[in-house]
Amino acid sequence: MTIFERLQDLTQCPILMGVLNATPDSFSDGGRYTEVAVAVERVRRMIQEGASIIDIGGESSQPGASPISDAEQIERVMPLLRTLQGTCQGDVMLSIDTRSPMVARAALSAGVSLVNDISAGDSPGMYEVVAEHDAGMVLMHMQGTPVTMQLAPQYDDVVTEVLDTLGKHAAAAAARGVARERILLDPGIGFGKTKAHNLALLAALPRFVALPYPILLGTSRKRFMGSICRETVFTDLVGATCATTALGVQAGVRVFRVHDVKANRQALEVAWAIQHSAT
């Protein structure tokens, strides 16, 4: 059974997407995995701890981050992807975290099977690149860009607006050839949202799960949880992240994008076991 098939089969346990940022400036782990040998070891550890997808990015998307060139992204991620090519098969899938069709094409040619696009295909040609390679695609909601998204995000009804926007992106992707069974949707926690917006979206996860696409949730080490827990160090938010993972399992979320794989695997598996204890 492929990972895409697992995501469609609701009798199968949800899966974890491990985060690896090959960047010098990502909010949580920037600069830690710029050397290929160190990054490969990190990938292997995340797989051992239970990650089924490894999401590799070469451009920071933290609030205020400026975009970098396609060439620089490719220079950051391709040495690692070439090294990993052929080693992540079967139960493990590689994902590229990028808004750039050029970067996506290079990564897909190196064995990547999933494009995680925070702009949901905003760049012309992205859908076509994904379709050409018969790959999967994560479509995330973001108000604005990383440079502007947290300046003053506003919604009349954040849940309805995010639901509607994601539905339109999914329809556009399918219309341009992306296989419907390989489309995932991400409400974009922390991307153009206040703490109140994020909490409203998390409370409404069942409404997102009701959409005809698997839902991916990315709350790992997000700043809004630090404000709730009175924590200012991102790495101290493992417990907070695990709480959202357990909540997401209960709601029917299929993929959890996390930095701390082992702890979130435990939260996921216990929540899944409780949910299915009577079946």
Buried (B, 14 or more C-beta within 10 A) or exposed (E): EEBBEBBBEEEBBBBBBBBBBBBEEBBBBBEBBBEBEEBBEBBBEBBEBBBBBBBBBBBBBBBEBEBBEBEBBBEBBBBBBEBBBEEBEEEBBBBBBBBBBBBBBBBBEBBBBBBBBBBBBEBEBBBBBBBEBEBBBBBBBBBBBBEEBBEEBEBEEBBEBBBEBBBEBBEBBBEBEBBEBBBBBBBBBBBBBBBEBBBBBBEBBEBBBEEEBBBBBBBBBBBBBBEEEEBEEBEEBBEBBBBBBBBBBBBBBBBBBBBBBBBBBBBBBBBBEEEEEEE
